[in-house]
Amino acid sequence: MIFRQLFDSVSGTYSYILASRAGGEALILDPVLEKVDRYCQLLRELDLKLVKAVDTHLHADHVTGLGELRNRTHCVTIMGEQSKADVVAMRVSEGDKVTIEGITLDVMYTPGHTDDSYSFLMGDRVFTGDTLLIRGTGRTDFQNGSARAQYDSIFNRLLKLPDETLVFPAHDYKGDTVSTIGEERRCNPRLQVRSVDEYVELMNNLKLPNPRMMDVAVPANMHVGLRQDDLAKEGLSFTAREAIESLGRPEILLVDLRETSERIKHGTLAGALHAPYPGIGESLKPGGMLREVATATGRRIVFFCAFGERSAMAVAAAKDAGLANTAHIAGGIDAWKKAGGPVLPG
């Protein structure tokens, strides 16, 4: 396995690049905007293809690299379903899995630092975001934070993991790089409380100053979505209502870009062909499934996904591949459902 821990000294942020093999798919956790050049350089050096970029929560101390990495690599952006970010390609919740070739992250909802805080468990290690830090815990006094919720996340979720589980946080300000669950249970001063009320009192009396980047980072991190209105201006976009009205028209082929797990959880649309987004490049090449279907039938391919992010990128990829007769459903199946469109079990 390829595992790299990278550090941004300005914000004290750790980012993590994961892959199962050289030449394979990669995932990054908690990227920082100013470090995107470095990430891309390392990905090239390791011969990796970035397919997913994950933020553990909406950060207040740095601007996320999600949007820039999506623009450069066409990766899938991921956050928790509670996130206030305008658009990410995939939203996950407790019990979901984030997968790439050879690697699976189990999704754990661990609110408290913020109400959209998640941790991600991968075998012998857990990426705890700002929920559990090395010899500390994330502050709980802004972004709908809750010391009581964080106590539950830590004591009833994270500390239930095996003692030898490695702890990789999203931040450290003292130079520590890794800990373990057992070590934090024994040595973390904030975890030596006798009750939830004692923990709440401790956290509510920290009296910390706001992060100096907070007024810049939070608004910026809420607006990372790909601009889908440009496709509408080019006539390459259906509103949800227009898409519902076109359902069943023989000249249109709906193509679902979501992963199988998303289809099972949220349903799909009648007659839709399943072509997961990570394989879109191969599928649009000469001899690829989507290219052959479009060429043989003359039907217009209309992509859709969860929120319109992947489908917008698929339209751009199709144009680059010489297939001009495509479009997408703006806002994805989320907008379709809100407009009252029919959904079939996945």
Secondary structure as the mmCIF struct_conf table of DSSP 4:
data_model
#
loop_
_struct_conf.conf_type_id
_struct_conf.id
_struct_conf.beg_label_comp_id
_struct_conf.beg_label_asym_id
_struct_conf.beg_label_seq_id
_struct_conf.end_label_comp_id
_struct_conf.end_label_asym_id
_struct_conf.end_label_seq_id
STRN STRN1 ILE A 2 ASP A 8
TURN_TY1_P TURN_TY1_P1 SER A 9 GLY A 12
STRN STRN2 THR A 13 ALA A 19
BEND BEND1 SER A 20 ARG A 21
TURN_TY1_P TURN_TY1_P2 ALA A 22 GLY A 23
BEND BEND2 GLY A 24 GLY A 24
STRN STRN3 GLU A 25 LEU A 29
BEND BEND3 ASP A 30 ASP A 30
STRN STRN4 VAL A 32 VAL A 32
HELX_RH_3T_P HELX_RH_3T_P1 LEU A 33 LYS A 35
HELX_RH_AL_P HELX_RH_AL_P1 VAL A 36 GLU A 45
TURN_TY1_P TURN_TY1_P3 LEU A 46 ASP A 47
STRN STRN5 LYS A 49 VAL A 54
BEND BEND4 THR A 56 HIS A 57
BEND BEND5 ALA A 60 HIS A 62
STRN STRN6 THR A 64 THR A 64
BEND BEND6 GLY A 65 GLY A 65
HELX_RH_AL_P HELX_RH_AL_P2 LEU A 66 THR A 73
HELX_LH_PP_P HELX_LH_PP_P1 CYS A 75 CYS A 75
STRN STRN7 VAL A 76 GLY A 80
TURN_TY1_P TURN_TY1_P4 GLU A 81 GLN A 82
BEND BEND7 ASP A 86 ASP A 86
BEND BEND8 ALA A 89 ALA A 89
STRN STRN8 MET A 90 VAL A 92
TURN_TY1_P TURN_TY1_P5 GLU A 94 GLY A 95
STRN STRN9 LYS A 97 ILE A 100
TURN_TY1_P TURN_TY1_P6 GLU A 101 GLY A 102
STRN STRN10 ILE A 103 TYR A 109
BEND BEND9 GLY A 112 THR A 114
TURN_TY1_P TURN_TY1_P7 ASP A 115 ASP A 116
STRN STRN11 TYR A 118 MET A 122
TURN_TY1_P TURN_TY1_P8 GLY A 123 ASP A 124
STRN STRN12 ARG A 125 GLY A 129
TURN_TY1_P TURN_TY1_P9 ASP A 130 THR A 131
STRN STRN13 LEU A 132 LEU A 133
TURN_TY1_P TURN_TY1_P10 ILE A 134 ARG A 135
STRN STRN14 GLY A 136 THR A 137
BEND BEND10 ASP A 141 PHE A 142
TURN_TY1_P TURN_TY1_P11 GLN A 143 ASN A 144
HELX_RH_AL_P HELX_RH_AL_P3 ALA A 147 PHE A 155
TURN_TY1_P TURN_TY1_P12 ASN A 156 ARG A 157
HELX_RH_3T_P HELX_RH_3T_P2 LEU A 158 LYS A 160
BEND BEND11 LEU A 161 LEU A 161
TURN_TY1_P TURN_TY1_P13 ASP A 163 GLU A 164
STRN STRN15 LEU A 166 PRO A 169
BEND BEND12 ALA A 170 ALA A 170
STRN STRN16 HIS A 171 HIS A 171
BEND BEND13 TYR A 173 GLY A 175
STRN STRN17 SER A 179 THR A 180
HELX_RH_AL_P HELX_RH_AL_P4 ILE A 181 CYS A 187
HELX_RH_3T_P HELX_RH_3T_P3 PRO A 189 LEU A 191
BEND BEND14 ARG A 194 SER A 195
HELX_RH_AL_P HELX_RH_AL_P5 VAL A 196 ASN A 204
TURN_TY1_P TURN_TY1_P14 ASN A 205 ASN A 205
HELX_LH_PP_P HELX_LH_PP_P2 LEU A 208 PRO A 211
TURN_TY1_P TURN_TY1_P15 ARG A 212 MET A 213
HELX_RH_AL_P HELX_RH_AL_P6 MET A 214 ASN A 221
TURN_TY1_P TURN_TY1_P16 MET A 222 MET A 222
HELX_RH_AL_P HELX_RH_AL_P7 ASP A 229 LYS A 233
TURN_TY1_P TURN_TY1_P17 GLU A 234 GLY A 235
STRN STRN18 SER A 237 PHE A 238
HELX_RH_AL_P HELX_RH_AL_P8 ALA A 240 SER A 246
TURN_TY1_P TURN_TY1_P18 LEU A 247 GLY A 248
TURN_TY1_P TURN_TY1_P19 PRO A 250 GLU A 251
STRN STRN19 ILE A 252 ASP A 256
BEND BEND15 ARG A 258 ARG A 258
HELX_RH_AL_P HELX_RH_AL_P9 THR A 260 HIS A 266
STRN STRN20 THR A 268 THR A 268
TURN_TY1_P TURN_TY1_P20 ALA A 270 GLY A 271
HELX_LH_PP_P HELX_LH_PP_P3 ALA A 272 ALA A 272
STRN STRN21 LEU A 273 HIS A 274
HELX_RH_3T_P HELX_RH_3T_P4 TYR A 277 GLY A 279
HELX_RH_AL_P HELX_RH_AL_P10 ILE A 280 LEU A 284
BEND BEND16 LYS A 285 LYS A 285
TURN_TY1_P TURN_TY1_P21 PRO A 286 GLY A 287
HELX_RH_AL_P HELX_RH_AL_P11 MET A 289 THR A 297
HELX_LH_PP_P HELX_LH_PP_P4 ARG A 299 ARG A 299
STRN STRN22 ARG A 300 PHE A 304
BEND BEND17 ALA A 306 GLY A 308
HELX_RH_AL_P HELX_RH_AL_P12 GLU A 309 ASP A 320
TURN_TY1_P TURN_TY1_P22 ALA A 321 GLY A 322
BEND BEND18 ASN A 325 ASN A 325
STRN STRN23 THR A 326 ILE A 329
TURN_TY1_P TURN_TY1_P23 ALA A 330 GLY A 331
HELX_RH_AL_P HELX_RH_AL_P13 GLY A 332 LYS A 338
TURN_TY1_P TURN_TY1_P24 ALA A 339 GLY A 340
STRN STRN24 LEU A 344 LEU A 344
#
